[in-house]
Amino acid sequence: MLNIEIQKLSHAKDVPLPNYGSENCSGLDLYAAIKNKIKIKNGEFITIPTGIKIALKKNLEAQIRPRSGLAAKYGITVLNTPGTIDADYRGEIKIILINHGKKVFVIERGMRIAQLIIAKVEKIKWKEKKKINEHTTKRKSSGFGSTGL
């Protein structure tokens, strides 16, 4: 298990730290650290503070993902999903939510609004070629969507 430093900001004193909803969850729930209720109209997006900062180690990233319940029931999702938090970012984590639903959605203080996944990052080095080897796969250079829907 990894140990990652986390700082709770003053405006989130009573808001829970990110936590796993069950023993086998992949994502940690993130909570809204807002002062007052926020209404998101259909088609509108807004940035919601979580009241935390984290210090990731080299070759790690944090990914922000939607909560399936909010998406399925209300059409609320993370606009830039998955959001990426780089290992050298030390600012407050904020979530960009969008309402794709038909009704106004209300966010309240302490509400679970997104998930945080910690993932390893593999660094690469480009090896530029005049032509890449397309014969190593069955698909070869078939176009986008060529494996079907």
N, C-alpha and C positions, 0 to 999 in steps of 0.2 A: 504494500500500500504506500502511495506517495504522500509525503507531507508537503503541503503548500501553505505559505503564509497568507493570511487574510486579515484585513482591517475593516472593522465596522465603523462607519462614519457617524457623526453626532446626530444627523437627522434620521438615523435608522436604529436608535438604541433599543426600541421594543420590537423591531422586525427580526424574525429568525434568520440565522445564518443559512446559506444554501445547504440543503440536506436531501438525502435519498428517501423517497417515499416508501420503499420496501427494500428488503435485503438484496434483491437481484436487479434493482433499477440501474440503468446505465447513466441516467442524467440526474443531476442535483436540481431540485426546485429552486427557482429564483423568485424573490418576493418584491412587491412594489413598495418602495420607501417614499411614498408621497404624503403630503400634508393633508390635502383634501381630496374628495372623490373627483375623478376625472371622467368625463363622458367622451366617448369616441363615436362620432357619427359614421354612418355607412360611407365607405370610401375614404375616410379620414385616417391619417396616421399620426402618431405622437411618440415622443421619446420619454420613457419612464425610467427614473433612477432606481437603482437597487440598494444604494447605501453601502456598497462594499467596494473595496479595492483588493486585488490579489497580486501576488508576486510569483509568476511562473518561472520555472527553471528553463535553462536553455534546451532547445529541441522539444518544447511542449507548446501546445496552443489550447485555448479554451474555445469551444464552439457554443454558440447560442442557438437554440432550436425551439420551435414552437411546442406548446403543450397540446397534445392531441385532443383532450377534452374541450379546450377552448375553441379549437379549430372546428371540431365536429359539431359542437352544440351551438356556437355563436358566430363562427366565421372569423375568429380572431387569430391572427398568426403573426410571426416575426417577419417584418418586411424584407430584410436582407438575409434571409435564412439560407444556409447557416451563417450567422455572424461570426467573425473571427476576432479573437483577442490574442494578439501576439505576445510572445514571451517578454518583450521589453516594454509593454504598456503598463503603466502604474496608475492610471486614472480610475475614476469611478466607473463601474460597469453600468451601462444604460441599455435599455431594450427598446428597439423601434417596433412598436406594435401597429398593425393596420386592421381595420374592421372591414372585412369582406361580407359581413352579414347584412341582413335586411333591417335590423333594429339598432338603435343606439345601445352601446355597451358601456357599462359603468365599471371603472376600476377603483377599488378601495384599498386603503392602506393595509399592507400585509397580505394582499392577495397573491397567489402563485400565478406568475405571468409568463414564465418561460423555463427552459431547462438549460443547464450548463454541463457540457461534456468536456472532459480533459483528454487530449489525444497527443500521441507522439507525432513529431514532425520529422520526416526524412528529407534532408537536404540533398539536392542534386547538382550535377554539373552537366551542362549541355555538351553534347558531342555532335556538332553540326556536320551534316553530310549533304552531298549534292542530291542524293536520292536515298530514302530509307528503304529497308527491306520490307516489302509488302507481302512477301510469300510465306511469312511465318505464321499467318492466321488464315482461317477459312474465310473470314469477312473481307480481307484485303482492303481495298480502298472504297468499298461500297459506302454510299452516302448516309447522312444522318437519318436515323429511323429505319435503316435497312434490315434490322433484325425483327421488325414488326412492332405492333402496338400492344 
